[in-house]
Amino acid sequence: MRYYTSTTQYHCGIDLHARQMYVCVMDSQGNKLLHMNIRDNDFEFFLKKIAPWRHDLTVCCECLFCWYWLADACQKAGLEFVLAHALYLKAIHGGKNKNDRIDSEKLTHLLRSNLIPPSYVYPAGKRPVRALLRQRMTYVWRRAELLQRVTTMQLAEGKEPVSQRSGNRQRWLEGLLEANTDPQHRIALQHDVATVVHYDHAVKDLEKELLKITRRCASRDYALLRTVPGIGKVLALTILYEVEDINRFPSVQRFSSYCRLVKGTVASAGKIKGLRGAKLGNPYLRWAFGETAILAKRHDEHIAALCQRLEVKHCKFKANAIVANKFGPAIYFMLKNKTGFDVAQLTGKPLPTK
């Protein structure tokens, strides 16, 4: 776990909510200078209250759903801002009582003691693009749920599910209506298929817009990611915008940890008791690398051979996880050094000469 090192004399911890924020300001010795609740998140009022210490102040809040505006406002006002990792903070501090006043004070104490685990403040200019990508993924997941629902409804009636491999939704709907004569079932199927078609158009439009933005702003890194076997348009976009800037990771170990490719260990008295931290990191990147490991062996014979060797020693699930872990360092150095994918480095064996 990494910690933020504060360089200012005064420290401000904010327990942030959607409509209010509890503010605590301390000096380096732990003396409380301000401790109050600010309703309606009035940032101008907040600036007036911290005016005596604003010249040498660090502001900190937890990484929750409503931190974007505060980070942007602090940057615009010239204030040093630190985003604290909420899950790590929960592991660090606790107590018998918990409320906004106590939380803001604890946050300030951790900040002045250099015990804040920092999160990455994603650049404001790139957040809309990442939000667009995540919105597309949400639509894909909801579409998959609807498709599964339609299949389950047919299986519940003891019928063979109507195939939809052709991709022609209208033909699929006609087959469903022909196979289901109950009027209520037909109404349900019509609405489900209509929603699926709507998601089809939405996903296609969002993907087109994302590719347009990417070709204009990050065409080189996108092209590098497409050189990896198994990485198509969506996986390349996911890795590109979830990583944002590869230089924010000083080492490949931190990159792999952020991608949830490695777990932490629990040790006591020199003995490893188990593993932990499987859900610490970026879930979108973990999904992307897992998909890459599965698809890569379909597109490259050398990666397929590596998977076969691993499946002999381990189960298929663990073999896929090991290959996904290998893709992490490979893509890290690709983006770091601006080089294409080298399958020999991934497999650890030189390619046969023809």
C-alpha positions in Angstrom: 0.0 0.0 0.0 1.3 3.4 -1.0 0.8 6.6 1.0 0.6 10.2 0.1 3.3 12.5 1.6 1.8 15.9 2.4 4.1 18.9 2.0 1.9 21.7 3.3 1.5 23.1 6.8 -2.3 22.9 6.9 -4.5 19.9 6.1 -8.2 19.7 5.2 -10.2 16.5 5.4 -13.7 16.6 3.8 -16.4 14.0 4.4 -18.2 14.6 1.1 -21.8 13.8 0.3 -24.2 14.7 -2.5 -25.7 17.7 -0.8 -23.3 18.6 2.1 -19.7 18.3 3.2 -18.2 18.2 6.7 -14.9 20.1 6.7 -12.0 19.7 9.2 -8.9 21.8 9.0 -5.8 21.1 11.2 -2.2 22.2 11.3 0.8 19.9 11.3 0.6 19.4 15.0 -3.0 18.3 15.0 -4.6 21.4 16.3 -8.2 21.8 14.9 -8.6 25.2 13.2 -12.0 24.6 11.6 -14.6 21.9 12.0 -18.0 22.5 10.5 -20.7 21.3 8.1 -21.3 23.1 4.8 -24.7 22.5 3.3 -25.5 22.4 -0.4 -21.7 21.9 -1.0 -21.2 25.7 -1.3 -17.7 25.9 -2.5 -17.5 29.7 -2.4 -18.5 29.6 1.2 -15.8 26.9 1.8 -13.2 29.1 0.2 -14.1 31.9 2.6 -13.8 29.7 5.6 -10.4 28.3 4.7 -9.0 31.7 3.6 -6.6 32.1 6.5 -4.8 28.8 5.6 -5.5 28.6 1.9 -1.9 29.6 0.9 -0.5 26.4 2.3 -3.3 23.8 2.4 -4.0 20.3 1.1 -7.6 19.2 0.6 -8.5 15.5 0.8 -11.7 13.5 0.3 -12.6 9.9 -0.2 -13.1 8.4 -3.7 -16.9 8.3 -3.8 -19.4 8.9 -6.7 -19.5 12.6 -6.1 -15.9 13.7 -6.0 -15.5 14.9 -9.6 -16.8 18.5 -9.0 -14.7 18.9 -5.9 -11.4 17.9 -7.6 -12.1 20.2 -10.5 -13.1 23.1 -8.2 -9.9 22.7 -6.1 -7.8 22.6 -9.2 -9.4 25.7 -10.5 -8.9 27.5 -7.2 -5.2 26.5 -7.1 -5.6 24.1 -4.1 -3.6 20.9 -3.6 -6.1 18.0 -3.9 -5.7 14.4 -2.8 -8.2 11.7 -3.6 -8.2 9.0 -0.9 -8.8 5.3 -1.7 -12.1 4.5 0.1 -11.6 0.8 0.5 -8.0 1.2 1.8 -9.2 3.9 4.2 -11.8 1.5 5.6 -9.0 -1.0 6.3 -6.9 1.6 8.0 -9.2 3.3 10.4 -12.3 2.3 12.4 -14.0 3.1 15.7 -17.0 2.5 17.9 -18.8 5.6 16.7 -19.0 6.8 13.1 -20.5 10.0 11.8 -19.6 12.9 9.4 -17.8 14.9 12.1 -15.7 11.9 13.2 -14.9 10.8 9.6 -13.7 14.3 8.5 -11.5 14.5 11.6 -10.0 11.1 11.0 -9.4 11.9 7.4 -7.5 15.0 8.4 -5.4 13.1 10.9 -4.5 10.5 8.3 -3.6 13.3 5.9 -1.2 15.2 8.2 0.3 11.8 9.3 1.1 10.8 5.7 -1.2 7.8 5.9 -3.6 8.6 3.1 -3.7 5.8 0.4 -4.1 7.9 -2.8 -6.4 7.2 -5.8 -5.8 8.5 -9.3 -7.6 11.7 -10.2 -8.7 11.0 -13.7 -8.3 14.1 -15.9 -11.5 16.0 -16.3 -11.1 16.4 -20.1 -11.0 12.6 -20.6 -13.8 11.6 -18.2 -16.6 12.0 -20.7 -15.0 9.6 -23.1 -14.4 7.0 -20.4 -18.0 7.5 -19.2 -19.2 6.9 -22.8 -17.2 3.6 -22.9 -18.6 2.4 -19.6 -22.1 3.4 -20.8 -21.6 1.2 -23.9 -20.5 -1.7 -21.7 -23.6 -1.3 -19.4 -25.8 -1.5 -22.5 -24.1 -4.7 -23.6 -24.6 -6.3 -20.2 -28.2 -5.3 -20.1 -28.7 -6.6 -23.6 -27.2 -9.9 -22.5 -29.5 -10.1 -19.6 -32.5 -9.7 -21.9 -31.3 -12.3 -24.3 -30.8 -14.7 -21.4 -34.3 -13.9 -20.2 -35.8 -14.7 -23.6 -33.9 -18.0 -23.7 -34.9 -18.9 -20.1 -38.6 -18.2 -20.9 -38.5 -20.7 -23.8 -36.7 -23.4 -21.7 -39.2 -22.9 -18.9 -42.0 -23.9 -21.3 -40.0 -27.0 -22.4 -39.3 -25.6 -25.9 -36.1 -25.5 -27.9 -34.7 -21.9 -27.9 -35.0 -20.2 -31.3 -31.6 -19.6 -32.7 -30.4 -16.0 -33.2 -27.0 -16.6 -34.8 -27.9 -14.8 -38.0 -28.1 -11.5 -36.2 -31.3 -10.7 -37.9 -33.5 -9.6 -35.0 -36.7 -9.4 -37.1 -36.3 -13.0 -38.3 -35.6 -14.0 -34.7 -38.8 -12.3 -33.5 -40.8 -14.0 -36.1 -39.5 -17.4 -35.0 -40.2 -16.6 -31.4 -43.8 -15.6 -32.1 -44.3 -18.6 -34.2 -43.0 -20.9 -31.4 -45.1 -19.2 -28.7 -48.8 -19.0 -29.1 -49.7 -17.7 -25.7 -50.8 -14.0 -26.1 -49.1 -12.9 -22.9 -45.9 -14.6 -23.8 -46.0 -13.0 -27.3 -46.4 -9.5 -25.8 -43.5 -10.1 -23.4 -41.3 -11.3 -26.3 -42.2 -8.4 -28.5 -41.2 -5.9 -25.8 -38.0 -7.8 -25.0 -36.9 -8.0 -28.6 -37.7 -4.3 -29.2 -35.5 -3.4 -26.2 -32.7 -5.6 -27.5 -32.9 -3.9 -30.9 -32.8 -0.5 -29.2 -29.6 -1.6 -27.3 -28.2 -2.8 -30.6 -28.5 0.6 -32.2 -27.2 2.4 -29.0 -24.2 0.1 -28.7 -23.3 0.6 -32.4 -23.7 4.4 -32.2 -21.5 4.7 -29.1 -18.9 2.5 -30.5 -18.7 4.6 -33.7 -18.3 7.8 -31.6 -15.6 6.2 -29.4 -13.6 5.1 -32.5 -13.9 8.5 -34.0 -12.5 10.2 -30.9 -9.8 7.6 -30.5 -8.5 7.9 -34.0 -8.3 11.7 -33.5 -6.7 11.7 -30.0 -4.9 8.3 -29.3 -4.5 6.6 -32.7 -1.0 5.4 -32.0 -1.6 3.6 -28.7 -4.9 2.2 -30.1 -3.0 0.8 -33.1 -0.4 -0.8 -30.8 -3.1 -2.5 -28.7 -4.7 -3.9 -31.9 -1.4 -5.8 -32.6 -2.1 -8.1 -29.7 -3.8 -11.3 -30.7 -7.4 -11.4 -29.4 -7.7 -7.7 -28.8 -10.3 -6.1 -31.0 -11.9 -2.7 -31.0 -13.7 -2.9 -27.7 -10.9 -4.5 -25.6 -8.4 -2.0 -27.1 -10.7 0.9 -26.2 -11.3 -0.4 -22.7 -7.6 -0.8 -21.9 -6.7 2.5 -23.5 -9.2 4.6 -21.5 -9.1 2.8 -18.3 -5.3 3.0 -18.2 -5.4 6.7 -19.5 -1.6 7.3 -19.1 0.8 4.4 -18.7 3.4 6.7 -17.1 1.3 7.0 -14.0 2.6 3.5 -13.1 6.2 3.7 -12.1 6.6 -0.1 -12.3 5.1 -3.0 -14.0 4.2 -4.5 -10.5 2.0 -1.6 -9.7 0.3 -1.8 -13.1 -0.4 -5.5 -12.6 -1.8 -4.8 -9.2 -4.0 -2.1 -10.5 -5.4 -4.4 -13.2 -6.2 -7.1 -10.5 -3.8 -9.5 -12.1 -2.0 -10.3 -8.8 -3.3 -10.7 -5.2 -1.8 -9.7 -1.9 -0.7 -12.2 0.7 -1.5 -12.5 4.4 1.6 -13.6 6.4 2.3 -14.0 10.1 5.4 -15.3 11.9 7.0 -15.9 8.5 4.2 -18.1 7.2 1.8 -17.2 4.4 -1.7 -17.7 5.7 -3.6 -16.9 2.5 -4.4 -14.3 -0.2 -6.3 -11.1 -0.1 -7.0 -8.0 -2.2 -8.7 -9.8 -5.2 -11.1 -6.9 -5.6 -8.6 -4.1 -5.1 -8.0 -2.5 -8.5 -9.8 -1.7 -11.7 -12.6 -4.3 -12.6 -12.8 -3.2 -16.2 -9.1 -3.9 -16.8 -9.4 -7.3 -15.1 -12.3 -8.2 -17.4 -10.3 -6.9 -20.5 -7.2 -9.0 -19.7 -9.3 -12.1 -18.9 -11.1 -11.8 -22.3 -7.7 -11.2 -24.0 -6.3 -14.4 -22.5 -9.3 -16.5 -23.8 -9.4 -14.9 -27.3 -5.7 -14.8 -27.9 -5.3 -18.6 -28.0 -7.9 -18.7 -30.8 -5.9 -16.2 -32.9 -2.3 -17.3 -32.2 -0.9 -20.9 -32.3 2.0 -20.1 -30.0 -0.3 -18.7 -27.3 -2.6 -21.7 -27.8 0.4 -24.1 -27.2 1.3 -22.1 -24.1 -2.2 -22.6 -22.8 -2.1 -26.3 -23.5 1.1 -26.7 -21.5 -0.4 -24.8 -18.6 -3.6 -26.8 -18.7 -1.5 -30.0 -18.3 -0.1 -28.7 -15.0 -3.2 -26.7 -13.9 -6.9 -26.6 -14.6 -8.2 -24.7 -17.6 -9.5 -21.8 -15.4 -6.1 -21.3 -13.7 -4.3 -21.6 -17.0 -6.4 -18.7 -18.4 -5.6 -16.7 -15.3 -1.8 -17.3 -15.7 -2.0 -16.2 -19.4 -4.0 -13.1 -18.4 -1.2 -12.3 -15.8 1.4 -12.6 -18.6 -0.5 -10.1 -20.8 -0.3 -7.4 -18.1 3.5 -6.9 -18.3 3.5 -7.4 -22.1 1.0 -4.6 -22.6 2.6 -2.4 -20.0 6.0 -2.4 -21.8 4.2 -2.1 -25.2 2.6 1.2 -24.1 5.6 2.3 -22.2 8.1 1.8 -25.0 5.7 2.4 -27.9 6.5 -1.0 -29.5 4.3 -3.7 -31.1 3.3 -7.0 -29.5 6.0 -9.7 -29.4 4.6 -13.2 -28.8 8.0 -14.6 -28.1 8.3 -12.5 -25.0 4.9 -13.6 -23.8 5.5 -17.3 -24.3 9.1 -17.3 -23.2 10.2 -19.3 -26.3 11.7 -18.0 -29.5 9.6 -18.4 -32.6 10.7 -21.2 -35.0 12.5 -19.8 -38.1 11.0 -20.7 -41.4 
